[in-house]
Amino acid sequence: PLDGWGKVAKRTMDILGATFGLAIISPIMIVTAIAIKINSKGPILFTKLDNGQPVKRVGQHGELFKCYKFRSMRPNTHNMRYSKELSEMNVRKGGPLVKIQNDPRVTKVGNFIRKYSIDELPQLWNVLIGNMSLVGPRPHLPEEVAKYKGHHKFVLAIKPGMTGLPQISGRSDLDFETEVKLDRYYIENWSIWFDIKLIFK
């Protein structure tokens, strides 16, 4: 369903939705940027890894792209997620993804913006420039995608999204196999109305 005119319709909806969204939520983004700067030292956006390399996510067909997010952690703590201490706190074991419960690296402002997904709002710019969609499978880190099994890679068939079927069905409470099944169902049953329902949810 995402071939031909379906692809055109989805891209049109993305452009209109991202433009409207950026106009409406710009005050929230300005307040968030100020709060991040006051709360802790470091950049407003999480754009660089601990070694100074740009943060990349895996997009459609496995292409890497720069994904924008508000910084929610203390600077230079990204690689700690793979330390023995934090890996034991990973609540998404048994799959390629890492989700640290009660992550000690997260700032006070970071906890708040993560809780309400405000840290993801800069990705509206990714949607506008065309490497993300409003709805689709969430983009993951290259080291996580490297651990995908063959059938997991089907989710790379379309652009990643700011939200999707797994995000309104349990988020990180889901195991990875269930997340992939939900994303596959979305891809195979896509419609404009399906996107609208997921965005409102």
Disulfide bonds with the S-S distance in Angstrom:
none
